[in-house]
Amino acid sequence: MKQQRAKTFAYTVAIGGLLFFLLSLFWDLVSKGGAIASFGDFLILFEQSKYVQIGNHGNNFLMLAAFGFTAALVAFPYRRWFCPIAIIGSLFFTFRYLLWRFTTLFPNPNLISDLVTWLFFAAELILIIRLLVTLIQSLFLDLNRRKRQANQYEPDIQPGRFYPSVDVFIATYNESTQLLSRTIVAAKKLDYTNKKIYVLDDGNRPKIADLAAKLKVNYINRPNNQHRKAGNLNHALSQTTGEFILVLDADFIVFPRFLKRVLGFFQSEQVALVQTPQHYYNPDNHNKNLDLGSVLPHDVDYFYSYLQPLRDRFNAVMCCGTSYVVRRKALEAVGGYVTECVVEDYQTSTKMLTQGYEVVFLNEILSIGEVPRNSEEYIQQRLRWLQGNFQLYFHPKELPIWTRLSFTQLLFYILELGYCLTPFSRIIILLSPLVALAFQVTIMQAELSEYLYFAIPFLLSANFSLIYLSRNRYFPFWVESYEILLAMSASIRILRTLFKPQASFASGVTGKEITTHSNLRFNLRITWFLWSYLGVSIAIYLITLFSLDFFLVSTYAALSVSITLLWTIYNLIMVILAILSGIDTPEKRQTDRHQVNRVVSFQLADKTFWGVTSDLSEAGCKIKLTTPFYELLPLRQTGKLYFPEANITLNAELMSAVDSQMHGYLGLQFLELTLAQTEALLSMIFVHNPRIAIKASTNALDAVILMFSSVLNPKRHLSS
């Protein structure tokens, strides 16, 4: 009943907000000049409406319409038919703001003002163009199109119909045997018999060869590490014969249905590669350090949940290095994996597109991996991706995107180039208001009330439209804090790549192992710019605020110094958020705990306790007993833990025992495990655990609240 009332309320607010938006839009334009007979009439009315000030017109309809439109986006549940309305509304307010911004560029009294005004506008323009193109492309978005096709093709994947041979490549360099064991065990559990599994060890480690032999899979190494992962994969191509290749990174655990869901697309000879999303069981470092890992989606969720399905609509999908299947004939036809860049995936799929192949994205989680455990590794991984994507534009002969791709495909590559330049936009947006404040000039020729009249509707509609269209997988303000954290390091990497396009500036392997530590790590190597910015900003702000000149500035500067102050304060908030996200919080556990609920019994001496696991890891578990145990249990005693569903028994040591009125709780640590026990345990945690694929999520309003609470209460996550 409560759910029904909440649903009724949401629909009422949404429909009311939408009607108010449409009526307000009509009234705001027509009431200022009568009927609109031509585009010229629209421009005249727009010119008239732009001078409406908030302070002079408290009952401003278009401003209220923006709030009504935003309310509809927040309250209305996701519906495909509502998406065009969200897009068109956002486009209107974006174009309205952009047209007005052109009027704020002139006149400028001196060179510094000219430079600051135009640089700030150029940085804004790059971000707005990306937004506009994405919104227009989103009119054609269908998130579940490929899922419906996979449902149609799956019955064909059986012997006698379509059952080709598949080689599973697990690429590794320096990952631990524990990490690799998970991936190999999961690959063996694939519900597909016509497969061979290969561990491609670029580290030439005897212990990995022994692990492969023990787990009964094939092992391939090579005499050198030339061309990094691309060279490793190309070498394995020459040693194997499968018609299709499933590529997995060493930390990615594949689900049993993977091949049956993916292979059906290859019944079309034109399909060269099928990519699936990368999903992670541990929170990304940015969210983890803010203690929001269980609430906010991963930083790459927007890319896989929204941008990749959008790219798929126009055959411009990016291969992403793992969890994909590629046709061997197509790979050989383009000369194997591209080796000229620091990453091989995006470049190889691009080469396939230039040769006329189709690259598919199936928007379905069919594997799960692990993100880097500390900020430095996390940032280095992103910088390597960024450099590899940027290097693509320096190889016109091998990757002739400008001459071989269609216009719609090329748009995505232009957008990707814009993304590579985003770090410069972020730095300009950070520094311009600061320079303007220091020199008592302005970032735009407008009063605060006029700026708010155009900026608020634009920012509300743009941000909440993207949140709505991505189904709460993308929150622009959180992405902005991530981009600010990355901005200086990324700008330096892009500049270095410009001068040395072929160079590799860091390790080609990302560390994924857990390293325990009990103290905060401030990572000044990646946050030094933000700390410096924070100190300089506060100093300039205080000097300006208490300077006598601040109160005696010219009329020209007084017009928009408030806009500059507003931007400075906003930038300070975002920089503080980025700094906090770059401080690594203590890591106290060597293994991750996962929410796995399995019925178990634990036999300790002559007593047997029944319960359900509340969490399970490769090292131990916590059990919620069905009844209290009413007595003091001796710790550090060894007992037998039995899983009836899996029919396995493990030796475990009792580490903790907590009694309560309703239930007892036991904490156990596993002792030496056999190979069969390890495989069964890994299957329970990673392969047959539906909870592990659940994405963290929140709603738009909570995301805004979380942003401000993180800044105002940093102790909450720094002490976690």
PEBELQUI-V837213 format. One record per run of one state. SS is the DSSP state (@ for helix, = for strand, . for the rest). FROM is the first residue (numbers start at 1). LEN is the number of residues. Records with the same first field share a line. If there is no record, write none. Layout:
BEGIN
SS: FROM-LEN ; FROM-LEN
END
This chain:
BEGIN
.: 1-1 ; 31-8 ; 50-11 ; 76-4 ; 103-8 ; 141-4 ; 155-11 ; 173-4 ; 189-6 ; 202-4 ; 215-3 ; 221-7 ; 240-4 ; 250-3 ; 255-3 ; 268-3 ; 277-3 ; 281-4 ; 290-11 ; 314-10 ; 334-11 ; 355-3 ; 363-4 ; 370-5 ; 395-6 ; 405-2 ; 439-9 ; 470-6 ; 500-17 ; 518-3 ; 522-2 ; 547-1 ; 553-2 ; 559-2 ; 582-2 ; 585-2 ; 588-6 ; 595-4 ; 605-2 ; 617-3 ; 626-12 ; 644-4 ; 660-4 ; 671-4 ; 688-2 ; 694-6 ; 713-2 ; 719-2
@: 2-29 ; 39-11 ; 61-15 ; 80-23 ; 111-30 ; 145-10 ; 177-12 ; 206-9 ; 228-12 ; 258-10 ; 285-5 ; 301-13 ; 328-6 ; 345-10 ; 375-20 ; 401-4 ; 407-32 ; 448-22 ; 476-24 ; 524-23 ; 548-5 ; 555-4 ; 561-21 ; 675-13 ; 690-4 ; 700-13 ; 715-4
=: 166-7 ; 195-7 ; 218-3 ; 244-6 ; 253-2 ; 271-6 ; 280-1 ; 324-4 ; 358-5 ; 367-3 ; 517-1 ; 521-1 ; 584-1 ; 587-1 ; 594-1 ; 599-6 ; 607-10 ; 620-6 ; 638-6 ; 648-12 ; 664-7
END
